[in-house]
Amino acid sequence: MAEFDDGKKIPSNRLSRVGMFGSVVTKVATNMAAEGAKQMLSGKRPKAKDLLLTPKNISSVTDQLAQLRGAAMKVGQLLSMDAGDALPKELTDILAKLRSNASPMPAKQLADVLAQEWGADWQQHFVSFNFKPIAAASIGQVHFAYGDDGAELAVKVQYPGIKKSISSDVDNVVTLLRLTGLVPKEVDYKELLEEAKKQLHDEANYCLESDMLQTFATHLKNDERYLVPRAVEALTTPSILTMSYEHGEPIESLSDLPQDARDTLIENLFHLLFREVFEFQLVQTDPNFANYLYQTDTGKIVLLDFGATRQYPDNISEGYQKLLSAAMEDDREAMSEALKQIGFFSKTILPEQHAAVVNLVAIACEPLKYNGDYDFGTSDLAVRIRESGMALSMEQGYWHTPPADALFLHRKIGGLYLLAARLNARVNIRRLFTPFLLPVALNADEQKAAG
């Protein structure tokens, strides 16, 4: 067995977690008072926001939320994809750190979880088990092990206390962000909170993730481009997911691959996304680059982490099929109708706000409208989407939260855009989507190409 690794113990009961939220608010208030007094003594009249967004306060909030993991990180992810660039840069920096800097739980706490789930003699199932995690995220951490048959395994172990504290954690973290002034008051987050709770409960059920793992393996069994780890049911519980360990390179680190290999890699990821939305109606919605590995010898993409998998009902799947079909031809009226079917515009909206939303979607669909290989690496698409989103929320005052299904799908698409830009990929998105186009939207050449 590997040597135990030190880490910060994760608070596992509700009262201790509530106490941590209270302590960070107290720290922030104390830091604000001290900084305010310091600036006043030097003859300055500081603004409350300037006192709030100091490096010390930002560090306090980040450290506490990172130690709580779970809800803190999930709410941060959801807020960042909803309010997006309307959030202060300081908060987006915090959210980025929360997504990437989870520290592992101490080995003693890990050993307790393993014994609780597998029994005191759990080591009999393994030739060796490495206590130092190979990855740590919001819900759990992953360990490498050799099974009793010598097979290489990846074992995802859930942080203790996550399940029981989900609802209170979500409520508390948003209260914290409100009290610290880091979330604009105009953001309507109630639906988002309920979605965060539901999503966390689903992600905290590793048996459900194991089912999704096996479902995707079945969907893709005849497609050699993708590799899905094999679930080991005998060693999987609601708090531990055991699966085959698959080798591969981190996908965002492949900038030195030949251009055609990078293009094919991104093309395959977009092809998979279209199949997920329109064929499986089951989408792995987490865009984290760490959810993909690439096998340079086989060209296969290893698909990891199915905790954020969502079922998409017919009206949403068909709505997006109509939306993308209309966007290809820049048919704004048809786009508007499709957005209504998906669930946009359910609240009162001014005509100019309505037009701005449709325009924002049209901008985001630029790679789809382009008739040829779209060069993600040289495009300023991300900047234009950000500027349009800022204008919509800040200048026109439109803060309506789209349906949760739309939020998660947009998050996934945005993640693929970012990865495509990171790898300087050139991909014909229009051609990839053509097999899924509604027949009325096809021109003569595209009907012939679709066969």
N, C-alpha and C positions, 0 to 999 in steps of 0.2 A: 504494500500500500504506500502511496505517496505521502510525503510529509505534510502535516496539516498547515493550511494557509491562514494567516490572520486577516480579519476583516472587521467591519463595524457590525455589531449585533443589530438585527432588524427588530424594532419593537413589534411584538406579536399580539398584544392585547389592546382593546379599543381605548381604554383610559390612558395608557402610556402614549398612544398615538395622538389623542386629543391634546395631551399635555405638550407634545412637541410642537403642534400647531400654535398653541398659546405662547410658548416660549419664543418662537420666531417673531411673532407680532410684538412681543415685549422688547426683544432685541432691536427690531427695526425702529420702534418708537424711541427707545433710549438713544440709539445712534443718531436719529434725527434731531433730538433735543441737544445733544452734545455738539453736533456739527453746526446747528443753528446758533448756539451760544458763541461758538468759535468765530463764525463769520460776522456776527453782530459786533463782537469785540474788535474786529478788524475794520469796522465801519461799513460793512456790506449789509444789504437788506435781502436776504435769501428768499427764493420762492420755495413753496412746500415741495414741488416736484423735484427741484434740484437737491433738496435735503433728502428726499426719499430715494432717489436713484444714484446713491453714492456707491462706490465699489464695495464698501463694507456691508451695506444693506443688501446689495445684490448677492454678495457672497453668502450672507446669512440665509437668505431665502433659498438659494440654490443648494447649499449643504443640507439643510433640513429636508427639503423636498426629495433630494436624491436618497437620503437615508430611509425615507418612508417608502420609496419605490412605488409600485402599483398605481394607485389612484392618482398620486401626485404627477407621475410621469404621463399617465393616460390623459388626464385632463389637460395637461400642457400640450400634448400632441393634438388633441381635438381643438383646443383654443387656437393653436397656431395655424391649423388648416382652415378654421372658420373665419376668424377675424383677420388672419394672415398678416399682411403688411400694414394693417391699421394699428397693430400693436406696437408699443414702444420698442426701439432697438434693444434696450436693456432686457425686456422680457423675452424677446426672441432669442437673445444670447443665452438666457437662463434655460429656455426650452431646449435649445441645441445641446447644452451641457447635460441636461437631464436625459436626453436620448442616447448620449454616447458615454457617459461617465458613471454608470452604475458600478458600485464597489461590491465585492462578494460578501456573503455572510461568513462569520467565523466558522472554522472547521467543527467546533464543538456543537454549534447550532445545526450545522449540516448533518452531523452524525446523528443527532437526535431526530431529525426529520426522517432520515433513512431508516432508522430503527422503528420509528412509529409506523411508517408505511409498509416496510418489508419484514419487520420482526427483528429481534435481537441477533439472529444468525444470518442477517442479510448478506454477509460477505461470501457465503457459500455459492452464491450465484455468479461470482466473478473470479477470474484468475487474478485480476488487479483492478483497482478503482482509484483514479487520480483525484485527490481532494482539491487540487487547485483547478478552478473552473477555466474552461477555454472560452467562455463567453458569459456575460452577465447583463441582464436586461431588466425591464420593468416588473415582470411577474415572477421570473425565476432565473436560474443560472444553469449552464450546461457543463457537464463533466465527461471526460473521455474514460472509457473502461474497456477491458477485455472480458467478454462473457465466459462462462464455464466451458464453452466449446471453443474458445479462442477467438471468436468473432469480435471485430471492432465495433464498439457501441458508443452512441451519444446519449447521455442521460440528462434530461432536463428536470431539475428539482425546483419546485415552487417555494418561494419565500414563505415562512410561517406567518399566520395571521392575516394574510392578504384577503382570503375569502370572507372572513367574518367582519372585516372592517371596511369593505368596499363602499357601502352607501354613506357611512359617516365620513370616510376619507374624502370622497368626492365633494360632499357638501362643505367640509372644512377647508379643503384646498382652494375652492372658489371663494369662500369667505375671506381666506387669507389674501388672495390676489386682489379682491375688492378693497379690503382694508388698507392694503399697501398701495392702492391706486394704480396697479400695474395692468388692469383691464379696463378699457373704456366703458363708461356707464351705459353707453348706448347699445352695447352688444347684448342681444337677447340670448341668454345662455340656458334657459330652463329646459328646453327640449334637448339641448346638448348634454346637460347633466344626466338626464334620464338615459340617454344613449350611452354615455360614458359608463354608467352603472351596469347597463345590460351587456355592453361589450366586455367589461372587466369580468363579470360573472361567467360569460362564455369562455373567455381566455383563461380563467382560473380553473376550468374543468378540463384537465388533460385527457380524460377519456373521450370527450367531445373532439378535442384536437386530433387524437389518434384516429377517430372515425373519419375526420376530414382528410387526414393523411392518406388513409386507405381509399377514400372516395376519389381523390385526385390521382392516385396510383392507377386506379381502374380506368378513369377517363383517359389517361395518357399512356396506357400500357402498350399501345401500338405506335407510339410516336417516339422515335429514337432521339429526338432533340432534347428531351427532358428526362431527368432522373429524380424520382421521389424516394426518399428513405423508406425502408421497410419498418413498420411498427412492430415492436416486440410486446405482444399483448400480455404475456405471462408476467412481465416486469413493469407493466403500466398500471397506474392507479390514478384517482382524480388529482393527485398532487405530484406524481412522477410520470414523465413520459420517456420511455426507452425505445430507441430506434437504431437502425444500422447507421454507422458512422460513414459518411461519404466524403471522399477527398475532393479538393478543388481549390482554386485560387479565388481570393476576394474579387468580386466582379468589378468593383470600382477601380481596381489597381491594374487594369489591363490596357492602359493607354499605349503600351509598346507592341500590342498585337498588330499584325498587318491590317490595313484599312478594311479589306474585304471581310476579315474575320470579325472585326468590331461591328461592321454593318450587319452581318448575318446574325450576330449575337442579339443586337437590339431588335432586329426584324423578328426574330423568334419570340422575344418577350412581348412585342406588340401583337403578334399573331396569337400568342397564348391569351393575352388580355381579351381580345375579341372573342375567342372561343369561350372564355369564362363568362363574359357578359351575355352573349347571344346564344350560345349552345348549351353550356353547363348551367347557366344562370346561378353560378356559384363562384364568387370572386374572393381571392386572397387579397385583402385590401391594404395590408401594411406595406408601404413602399420602401421600408428600410433596406439599404443596399446589402446589409448583412444577411438578408433572407435569400441571397443567391450566391452560389459558387459556380466557377467555370472550370471544366476539365479541358485543359489545353490539348491533351493527347486524343481525346474523343470528340471534342467540340460540344459536349453535352452541358446543359445548364442544370445544376443541382438546385432543387426547390426546397427551401427550408421554412419552418415556422408557419403553421396553418391555424394558429390561434385566432387570428383576426378574419377568418373566412366568413363571408356573409352570403345568405341565400337572397337572390334577387327575383321578386315576383314578376309575373308576365307584364303588368302595366309599366313597370320600371324598365325592364329589358327592352320591351317594344318601344317605349318612349325614347330611349337612347338610340335605338335603331333608326327611328324617325328623325331624331335630332341630328345625328351624324350624317344621315342621308341628305337632309335638307341643307346642312352646313356645307356639304361638298359643292352644292350648287348655289350657295349663298342666298337661299330662299328664306328671307327673314320672317315672313308670315308663317311658313311651315315650321320654322325653328321655334317661333313663339308658341304655336299650338303644341309642339312636342314638349316644350318646357312646362306648359300647363299640365300635360298628362303626367309628367314626372313628379309634379307637386310644387313647382315654383309659382310665384304670384298668388299664393293662397291668402295673402293679406293685402290690405289697401296699398296701392302703389300708383304713383303719378305716371302719366304717359312718358315723360322724359326719363324717369327711372326705369320703366319697362324697356324702353329702347336701349338704355345703357346696359342693362343686363344682357339683352340679346347681342349687343355689340361685343360685350366682354366674352361671351361664349364663341362668337364668330372669330375673335382674335385667337382664342385658345385652340380653335380648330384649324388654324393656318396650315400645320403640317398635313392635315387631311385634305385640304383644298388644293395643295400644291401638286401639280401634275408632273411628277418626277421624283428624283431622290432629294428629300429635304435635308439640308445640311444643318443639323442641330448645333454643331460646334461653333458656327459663325453667326448663328441667328441671335437677335436681341429679343426674342419672343418673351422670355421670362421678364425682362424689364418692362415691356409693353403691357403684359398681363398685370404686373404689379401696379403700374401707373394707372391703368384703367380701373383696377380694383380700388385703389386709393381714391380716385376721383369719384367713384360711385358711392363709397362709404363716407368720405370726408366732405366732398363738395355738395353732393346731392342728398346726403343724409340717409342713405338706404342701408339699413343694418339687418334686413330680413335674413334669417337663417334658413338655408335650403333644407329639404328633407335629409334625414340622416344617410339614407342610401346614396343620395347624390354626393354628400360630403365625402363619404368614404371612397366612392369611385373616383371623384375628382382628385382626391389625395393620391390614389394609386396612379392615375394618369400623370399627375404632376411629378411623381417620383420617377416614372419612366422618362419623362422629358428631361429631368435633371441628369439621369444616368446617361441618356443619349448625348447630352451636351458634354458631360464629363469625358465620354469616350470619343467625342468628335465624330459621331456616327452619321452616316448619310443613308436615309431609309425612305422608300416609297410607301408612305402610309396609305395613300389613296388606293394603290394597288392591293395592299393587304386587306383593306376594308371592303373592297369591291364584292367579294363573295357573300358579304352580309348585307349588302345594300338592298333596300326595297326596290322592286322592279320598276316602279314609276320614276325613280330617281336616276335610273341608268340611261346614259346616252347610247347611241348606236354602237360606238366603238367599245364601250365598257360592257354592254350586253354581250357582245361577241367574245370579249376577254373572259367574262364570267362563265361562259359556256352554256 
